[in-house]
Structure formats: C-alpha cells, structure tokens
Amino acid sequence: MPTWLAESHLASAHSPHEKFYTGSADDTLYAMWIGVNDIGKKNIFIDSQTPGTSLTTFTDCVFTTFDRIYKNGGRKFVLMNVPPLELHPIYATPENKGVPPGTPDWPNKPSNLTEVSFKMYEYTTAVNEIFKFQVPFQQHVAKRYPGAKWAIYDVNSLFKDIHRNPQKYLNGTTPLDVLDFIHHCEAGAANLAQNFMDVINGESKFATYW
C-alpha cells in the first residue's frame, strides 16, 4: 500500500506529462482482504505475535490503512472479512478432513485437532464481528470517513455456503475437494470473483452496505 500511494502521484512511464494514476474518487474502488496469515499458525494463533498485540491490533491496522487511502482520495471501500479458517484442512476437525500433526507446513501442530479448529473458529468469529460493527461505527458515529461508501463482503458466509453446498458452486469433478490442503480450487476463486462483481454492483446477498 505505501508503494501504491507513492506511485499514484508519479508521472506515467510512457508520458512524463501524464499522471501514472488517472482515476478519481468516483471511479475507483479499494478492496482489502487480509488476515489469514495475521491470525494464523505462524502468528496470533500460536501466540507468537509481537508482545502487547492482539486481534484488535490487526483490525485496527486495517482501518489505519483505510485512513491512508482516504487521505489519498479514496472514497469507495470494500472490506472482505476473514474466511472460515476452521474449515480449512490445516485447522479443521478430523470429520472435516483436518490434516494431522507432522505435515511439512506445520510440523509442530498440536495433536488435538478439535481444539485447534474450535480456537480458530473463535478467532475468525471475533474478527468478523469486530468488522461488522466497526465499519458502521467509524462511518456514521465517529465520522472517520466523511463522504465514503462501504461494503462488507461476507466471504466467510460465501465459503461456508460453498462448503455446505459444493454442487451449487463447483464444476462437478469428483471428489469435490481443494487442490491441496492449503489452496482452494479454481472454481472457488471464480465464485469469489463473481460474487465480488455482485458486491460492487450492489446486488450481493453476501454484502452489507454502509
């Protein structure tokens, strides 16, 4: 983001008399989707974050970044919430195909997969509840972003729906599964993108607008 903010004021590489960024507050939308790594198995989840920081440090960072975008002229924002990581194979319960301890990606994973999954559920739920209430509070009570328009893209609910009803979203291959235990499949990404278009068009059931 610092790089983008700096370069948005530079001249175009093709024409020194033209700006690199020619958009305006009316025709530019800024989306933010972070958090999977911040609250995950290498940071907050295993209590290895910087001392004195917490889940709210992460959520505050999101809005501090929006502050910088707003100061730079941004007025249309989409905040994408945290997906249901408790269903991800790295964090899932055994019945949801959670991978056992000893995998290369997490060699020292705790043996109690249920505890791992429930803890991640608590974290994702807490973060998303903060987002749910902080956006309207900052916009309409604190008046932090005068003139801005917001959408909260509920990626969490979308991915849960894909998990519960894969036949509605995926391409019919068997088994209905991810490519590996880290990344979702191409069809998942396509559904994420299609619903993003619905969000920005004001037509998504997975969005709340402010």
C-alpha positions, 0 to 999 in steps of 0.5 A: 500500500505505501508503494501504491500511494507513492506511485499514484502521484508519479508521472506515467512511464510512457508520458512524463506529462501524464499522471501514472494514476488517472482515476478519481474518487468516483471511479475507483474502488479499494478492496482489502482482504487480509488476515489469514496469515495475521491470525494464523499458525505462524502468528496470533494463533500460536501466540507468537505475535509481537508482545502487547498485540492482539486481534484488535491490533490487526483490525485496527491496522486495517482501518489505519490503512483505510485512513491512508487511502482516504487521505489519498482520495479514496472514497469507495471501500470494500472490506472482505472479512476473514474466511472460515479458517476452521474449515480449512484442512490445516485447522479443521476437525478430523470429520472435516478432513483436518490434516494431522500433526507432522505435515511439512507446513506445520510440523509442530501442530498440536495433536488435538485437532478439535481444539485447534479448529474450535480456537480458530473458529473463535478467532475468525468469529471475533474478527468478523464481528469486530468488522461488522460493527466497526465499519458502521461505527467509524462511518456514521458515529465517529465520522472517520470517513466523511463522504465514503461508501462501504461494503462488507463482503461476507466471504466467510458466509460465501465459503461456508455456503460453498462448503455446505453446498459444493454442487451449487458452486463447483464444476462437478469433478469428483471428489469435490475437494481443494487442490491441496490442503492449503489452496482452494480450487479454481472454481472457488476463486471464480465464485469469489470473483463473481460474487465480488462483481455482485458486491460492487454492483450492489446486488450481493446477498453476501454484502452489507452496505454502509 
